[in-house]
Amino acid sequence: VGPPKKDGSLKFQPWQIDSTKTVQDILEHLGKGEDRWSLVEYHELGDGNWNQGITVGYKDERAKKGISKFGWTPRRGGMLPPVWLATETE
C-alpha cells in the first residue's frame, strides 16, 4: 500500500490484523522492518480526497505498542470508518 496518488486513487490490499499487533510487527511482516520505514494513516474524505493522519516510524518508541493504542481497533471498518495505512520511507 502506498500513499494516495495525485488523482486521489489509492492502491491497496485489504488485511485483517489483530489489534494487539504492534507497528513494528506489521512493518516486519511486510518486509519493511528497518528504521527508515513508517506506517501512515490516511482518512478518506470522499471524491478522491485524503487527509494524512497519524505517522508512526519503525524506530519510534510508540511503534512497540499495540495498534489499538492508536484507535485502530476491530470497530474500524464496521461501526467506524476503515483504517487506511500506507508504508512510507523517511
C-alpha positions in Angstrom: 0.0 0.0 0.0 1.3 3.4 -0.9 0.1 7.0 -0.2 -2.8 8.3 -2.3 -1.8 9.4 -5.8 -2.3 13.0 -7.1 -5.5 11.8 -8.9 -6.9 10.6 -5.5 -6.6 6.9 -6.2 -5.2 4.5 -3.7 -3.7 1.1 -4.5 -4.5 -1.1 -1.5 -4.8 -4.6 -0.3 -7.3 -5.4 2.5 -5.9 -7.0 5.6 -7.4 -8.0 8.9 -4.8 -7.5 11.6 -5.1 -8.4 15.3 -5.2 -5.1 17.2 -2.7 -6.4 19.7 0.0 -6.4 16.9 2.5 -3.5 17.1 3.5 -1.2 14.3 6.9 -2.9 14.3 5.2 -6.3 13.9 3.3 -5.1 10.9 6.2 -3.4 9.2 8.4 -6.6 9.8 5.6 -8.8 8.3 5.6 -6.5 5.2 9.4 -6.8 4.9 9.9 -3.2 6.0 11.4 -3.7 9.4 14.0 -1.1 9.1 14.4 2.3 10.8 13.6 4.3 7.7 10.0 2.9 7.3 6.8 4.2 8.8 3.1 3.4 8.8 1.0 6.4 7.9 -2.8 6.5 8.4 -5.0 8.2 5.8 -8.6 9.4 6.2 -10.8 9.1 3.2 -12.7 12.4 2.7 -14.6 11.4 -0.5 -14.3 12.4 -4.1 -10.7 11.2 -4.3 -9.6 13.4 -1.4 -7.5 12.1 1.5 -6.2 13.6 4.7 -3.0 12.3 6.4 -3.4 11.1 9.9 -1.0 9.5 12.4 2.5 8.6 11.3 4.4 6.0 13.4 8.0 5.2 12.4 9.6 1.8 13.0 12.2 3.3 15.3 9.6 5.3 17.3 9.1 4.2 20.9 5.3 4.1 20.3 5.8 1.6 17.5 6.3 -1.0 20.2 2.6 -0.6 21.4 -0.4 -2.5 20.1 -2.1 -0.7 17.2 -5.3 -0.4 19.3 -3.4 2.4 21.2 -3.8 4.5 18.0 -7.6 3.8 17.8 -7.0 1.1 15.1 -9.4 -1.4 16.7 -11.9 -4.1 15.4 -14.7 -1.5 15.4 -12.9 0.2 12.5 -14.4 -0.9 9.2 -17.7 -1.8 10.9 -19.2 0.9 13.2 -16.3 3.3 12.4 -14.6 4.1 9.1 -11.9 1.6 8.0 -8.2 2.2 8.8 -6.2 3.1 5.6 -2.5 2.6 6.2 0.4 3.2 3.9 4.1 2.3 4.2 6.4 5.2 3.6 10.1 5.9 3.9 11.7 8.9 5.5 
